[in-house]
């Protein structure tokens, strides 16, 4: 790591990312709490965790605060968010970060372990279309140990309720615009700030070269997620938390 990278205030970037995300998901911490509740209930307080599409390491951060004896492998492709994650957790032997593309069929080969007690992800897999996501779920069926868990918290839209979906979408955007009076950066402004930072400018430029403004993907229904996870080898799968727009699906191997 370069001297300029060492001098970066990684914790401030981590907290700034959290605030930006909470602008779009005011119940974000609640979903994390439920996620970790279910980790403890099903695999105990010392899990080996795969933080899938980890971003800045938001799940890993909350995991280790709650379970100090846990370990985490974070995997992502975004060089800017991984820079923040690596800087935040530098020197913490409980944490490993891996750069990998989840659409590459060989990405599990980059991991330091062949199996995990829990694979956790949030607000990330909507970047994939349903077909590659189903392939990914099949791979996760081989990575989660017997009795282990997979959890995905993300936007899960029911195509059978178009009027409810439209009303929820409009209300969510209205509330966000009405309540954002404290100067919290939105998605575009956050990335514009990162692009001007001496340490993050390079990784941010590379990030936009890889993904553009936002990668394509879709938001299949909760039923699709549960059915696809069962087909991937998980014995049980259902929602353990929901909001009007998002769900946390839990699958047990």
N, C-alpha and C positions, 0 to 999 in steps of 0.2 A: 504494500500500500504506500502511495506517495505521501510526502510530508503535507501537501495541501489537502489530501484526503483525510489524513489524521486530524487536521485542524478543523474539519467540517463539524458543525453541530448536528450530529445525526439524530439525536433525541428530538431536537426542535423540528427537524424534517419529518420524523416519525409522527409527532403530535400534530403537525400541520396537515399531514395526510389524513389522520384520523378525523380531524375537524371537517375537512373537505368531504370525506365520505359520509359523515353524520349529517351533512346538509341534505344528502339524498336519502339517507336511511336513519332517521332520528331514533329508531329502535335497534340500532346496530349492536349496542352493548347487551341488550336483552337476548339477542340471538346467540351472542358469544357465551353468555352465562348459561343458557340452556344447553348449548353444545358441550361445554365443559362439565355440566351436571351429568350429562349422559355418558361422557367419557368415564367419569368417576364411577357411575353406577354399573357400567358394563365391563370395563377393563381395569379399574382401580386408579390410584393416585400416582403411579409411577410408570406411565405409559411411554412406549416408544412410538412417536407420532411422525407421520408424514404430512407436512403442511403443503398442500397441493396448490400450485399457482399462488405462491405465498405472498407475492407483492413485497411490501416493506416488512413483512413478518408480523402483522397484526395478531394473527392467531397464536403464533409462537410466543409473542410478548405476554399475552394473557394466560397462555398455558403455563409458562414458567413462573409467573407471579403466583398462580394458584397452586401449582404442583411443582415445587422446587426440585424434586427428584426425577421429573420427566426429562426426556430427551426429544429433540426435534430435528428432522431433516426438512429444510425448505427447498422447494424446487420451483423455478420460474424461468422465463425467457427474457423478461423485461430488464435491460441492463441498468436503467435508472433506479427502479424500485429495488432491484437486488443490491445496488450500491448502498442505498439507505439501510437495507436489512443487514448487510455484512458490516457496515460501519456501526450500527446500533449494537450488534451482538459480538463485536470483535473481542476475542479473548475468552468468550464463554464456551467452555468445552462441551457443554450440553447441546450445542447448536452447530449444524452443518448446513451450508447452502450449496445447491447444485444448479448450474445453468443447463436447462434442457427444454426442448420443444415437445409438448405433450402430444403433438400430432405426428411426431417421429415414432414409429413402432418400436424403436430400440431405446426409448428414453428410460425405461426401468433399469437398463444396464448401467446407467450413470449413478444409481443410488448406492449408498454405502451398506445397506441392509437388504436382504432378500424378502423380508416380511415385516409388517408393522402391526402394532396393537390397534392403532387408529389412524385413519386417513381423513383429514379435515380440510375443507375448503369453503370459501365464502366469497360471493359476489365476483366470481371469476369465470366459471365454466359457461356462462352465457356467451362467451367469446367463441364458442364452438357451435357448429351446427349439429343437429341431432345425430347424424350418421357417425361423424368422428367421436362424438360424445359417447355413443353406444359402444364403440370400439374401446374407448378409454375405460368405461365401466367394466368391460370384459377384462382388461389388464388389471384393474384394481381388484377384481375378484381373485386374482392370483397373488396379489401383494398383501392383502389383509389376512392375518392368521385366522384359523378356526376360532370362533368366539369373539373375534375382533369386530371393529365397527368402521363404517364409512359414513361421513356426514357432509352434506352439501347444503349451504344456505344461499339461496339465490332467487331471482325473479322466476316465478313459475306461473304462467298464465293459463287459465282454463279457457280453451277455445269455445266451449259451450255456453259461456256467459258474456257475450260481447257488450251488452248494455252495462253490466256491472263493471267490466274491465274499463270501458270508456269513462264512466263516472269516477271510478277510483283514480284513473290516470289524471283526469282534469283536476280533481280535488287535491291530489298530492302535489301537483305543480303549483296550484294556487296557494296552498299553505306554505310551500317552500319559499315562494316569492314574497309572501306576506311576512314571514317570520325571520328571513335572513336580513336582519338589520344590524348585525354586529361586525360586518365587514369580512365574514368568512369567505375565503377564496372558493370559487366554484371550480369544476374540473378544468376548464380551459385556462382560467387565470392561474391555477396551481401549476400547470405544466408550463405556462409562459414564464412564471417566476423561476422554475427549475432550469429552464433554458438559458437564463441569465446568470445562474450561479456558476462560479469558476470551477467548482468540482463536478457539478451535475450536468453542465452544458454538453459535454461530449457524450455521456451515456444517454442523455435525453434526445439528442440528435439521432443517435443510433436507434433508440426506441421508436421514434417516429418513422425512421427508415424501414424498420421491421413491420410495424403495425399500421402506420397511418394515424389519422385522428382517433379512430376507434375500429377495432377489428369487427368483421362480420360475425354473426351468430344468430341463434334464435332462443326462444324461451319456452320449451315444451312444458306440458302440464305436470303437476305433481304425480298424477296417475302414471304418466309416461315414465317419469324417473323411477317410481317404485317398481313398475313392471319390468323395466329394463335392468334394474339392479338385481331383481330376483332371477331374471334370465342369465345374468352374469355370474350366478352362483351364490348369491346372498340368500339366506333362509327366510329372512323377514325384512320388510321395508315399509316405512310409513312416515308421515309428518309427525314431528314432536314439538313443532312451534310453527305458527303461521301469523302473518299480518294480512291486510287486504290485498297486498301485491306480492309478497314474498313468502317462502316456506323454507323450513329446515327439514330435509328428509334424512332419516336415519336408517341405515341398512346394517344388519347383523349377519356376519358370516356363519 
